[in-house]
């Protein structure tokens, strides 16, 4: 299901629609599995955009970089909508099964096949989260290094402009 809307408004309508249909917990678990897989794909898309952003940072193509930042913002909003929907479905399942709205708890009371699919989708999402964190760490490190290098160059240029001598050591 493609979510539209802003800041979860459509998500709430979708949750209400699922709840109003009175889906059994097993079908809600299938929805949850599909949703977790979609969230994982969203995160992988964000990782790819971050990689592109990293390559554009040094290239000077600011229009492409600005466009990419907008794409990242949109993907992030889409992911947050999916997360909101996941929370709603988890709560519906938990209410129906009298358990906590956690994947591990829901899987304990599901049938073996549905539990296995749900847990695999959850593991895939966790891997995607780790990939995203790794990409953020790499990008952050490169931006910090770039900032330090720029500061060093500016310092050297100022020293040269004031009649000092150039030193590569800083």
C-alpha positions as CSV (number, residue, x, y, z in Angstrom):
1,X,0.0,0.0,0.0
2,X,1.5,3.4,-1.0
3,X,1.1,5.9,1.7
4,X,0.2,9.4,0.8
5,X,-0.3,12.4,3.1
6,X,1.8,14.3,5.4
7,X,3.1,13.6,9.0
8,X,1.0,10.5,9.5
9,X,-2.5,11.8,8.7
10,X,-3.0,9.3,5.9
11,X,-1.4,6.6,8.0
12,X,-4.0,7.1,10.8
13,X,-6.8,6.7,8.2
14,X,-5.1,3.5,6.9
15,X,-4.9,2.1,10.4
16,X,-8.5,3.0,11.0
17,X,-9.5,1.3,7.8
18,X,-7.6,-1.9,8.8
19,X,-9.1,-1.8,12.2
20,X,-12.6,-1.2,10.8
21,X,-12.3,-4.2,8.5
22,X,-11.8,-6.3,11.6
23,X,-8.9,-8.2,10.2
24,X,-7.8,-11.1,12.3
25,X,-4.3,-10.9,13.9
26,X,-2.8,-13.3,11.4
27,X,-3.8,-11.0,8.5
28,X,-2.6,-8.0,10.4
29,X,0.7,-9.9,10.9
30,X,0.9,-10.3,7.1
31,X,0.4,-6.6,6.7
32,X,3.1,-6.0,9.3
33,X,5.5,-8.3,7.5
34,X,4.8,-6.4,4.2
35,X,5.2,-3.1,6.0
36,X,8.5,-4.1,7.5
37,X,9.8,-5.2,4.1
38,X,8.7,-1.8,2.7
39,X,10.5,0.0,5.5
40,X,13.6,-1.9,4.8
41,X,13.4,-0.9,1.1
42,X,12.9,2.7,2.1
43,X,16.0,2.6,4.3
44,X,18.1,1.0,1.5
45,X,16.9,3.7,-0.8
46,X,18.0,6.3,1.7
47,X,21.4,4.6,2.0
48,X,21.8,4.8,-1.8
49,X,20.9,8.5,-1.8
50,X,23.5,9.1,1.0
51,X,26.1,7.4,-1.1
52,X,25.3,9.6,-4.0
53,X,25.3,12.6,-1.8
54,X,28.8,11.7,-0.5
55,X,30.1,11.6,-4.1
56,X,28.4,14.9,-5.0
57,X,29.9,16.7,-2.0
58,X,33.3,17.1,-3.5
59,X,32.1,17.6,-7.1
60,X,30.7,21.1,-6.8
61,X,27.4,20.2,-8.5
62,X,25.3,22.1,-6.0
63,X,22.0,21.8,-8.0
64,X,22.3,18.0,-8.1
65,X,23.2,18.0,-4.4
66,X,20.2,20.2,-3.5
67,X,17.9,18.0,-5.5
68,X,19.3,14.9,-3.7
69,X,18.7,16.5,-0.3
70,X,15.1,17.1,-1.2
71,X,14.8,13.4,-2.2
72,X,16.4,12.4,1.1
73,X,13.8,14.6,3.0
74,X,10.9,12.9,1.0
75,X,12.2,9.4,1.6
76,X,12.6,10.2,5.3
77,X,9.0,11.5,5.6
78,X,7.8,8.4,3.7
79,X,9.8,6.2,6.2
80,X,8.4,8.0,9.2
81,X,4.8,7.4,7.8
82,X,5.6,3.7,7.5
83,X,6.9,3.7,11.0
84,X,3.7,5.3,12.3
85,X,1.7,2.7,10.4
86,X,3.8,-0.1,11.9
87,X,3.2,1.2,15.4
88,X,-0.5,1.2,14.7
89,X,-0.7,-2.3,13.3
90,X,1.5,-3.6,16.1
91,X,-0.9,-2.1,18.7
92,X,-3.9,-3.6,16.9
93,X,-2.3,-7.0,16.9
94,X,-1.2,-6.7,20.5
95,X,-4.7,-5.6,21.6
96,X,-6.2,-8.6,19.8
97,X,-3.7,-11.1,21.2
98,X,-3.2,-9.6,24.6
99,X,0.5,-9.2,24.3
100,X,3.0,-6.3,24.0
101,X,3.2,-4.5,20.7
102,X,6.7,-5.8,20.0
103,X,7.7,-8.0,17.1
104,X,9.2,-10.6,19.3
105,X,6.1,-10.8,21.5
106,X,3.7,-10.9,18.5
107,X,5.8,-13.7,16.9
108,X,5.5,-15.8,20.0
109,X,1.7,-16.0,19.7
110,X,1.5,-16.3,15.9
111,X,1.6,-19.5,13.8
112,X,5.0,-20.8,13.0
113,X,4.9,-19.7,9.3
114,X,3.7,-16.2,9.9
115,X,6.1,-15.8,12.9
116,X,9.0,-16.8,10.7
117,X,8.1,-14.4,8.0
118,X,7.6,-11.6,10.5
119,X,10.9,-12.2,12.3
120,X,12.8,-12.4,8.9
121,X,11.3,-9.1,7.8
122,X,12.3,-7.6,11.2
123,X,15.9,-8.9,10.8
124,X,16.0,-7.4,7.3
125,X,14.9,-4.1,8.7
126,X,17.5,-4.2,11.4
127,X,20.2,-4.9,8.7
128,X,19.0,-2.0,6.8
129,X,19.1,0.2,9.9
130,X,22.7,-0.9,10.5
131,X,23.6,-0.1,6.8
132,X,22.0,3.3,7.2
133,X,23.9,4.0,10.5
134,X,27.2,2.9,8.8
135,X,26.5,5.3,5.9
136,X,25.7,8.1,8.2
137,X,28.9,7.5,10.1
138,X,31.0,7.4,7.0
139,X,29.4,10.6,5.6
140,X,29.8,12.4,9.0
141,X,33.4,11.4,9.2
142,X,34.1,12.7,5.7
143,X,32.3,15.9,6.3
144,X,34.3,16.4,9.5
145,X,37.5,15.7,7.6
146,X,36.5,18.1,4.9
147,X,35.8,20.8,7.4
148,X,39.1,20.4,9.1
149,X,40.9,20.5,5.7
150,X,39.0,23.6,4.7
151,X,39.9,25.3,8.0
152,X,43.6,24.4,7.5
153,X,43.6,25.8,4.0
154,X,41.9,29.0,5.1
155,X,44.4,29.4,7.9
156,X,47.3,28.9,5.5
157,X,45.8,31.3,3.0
158,X,45.3,34.0,5.7
159,X,48.9,33.5,6.8
160,X,50.2,33.8,3.3
161,X,48.1,36.9,2.7
162,X,49.5,38.5,5.8
163,X,53.1,37.9,4.7
164,X,53.7,34.7,6.6
165,X,55.4,31.6,5.3
166,X,53.6,28.5,4.1
167,X,53.8,25.3,6.2
168,X,52.0,22.1,5.3
169,X,52.0,21.1,8.9
170,X,49.4,23.7,9.8
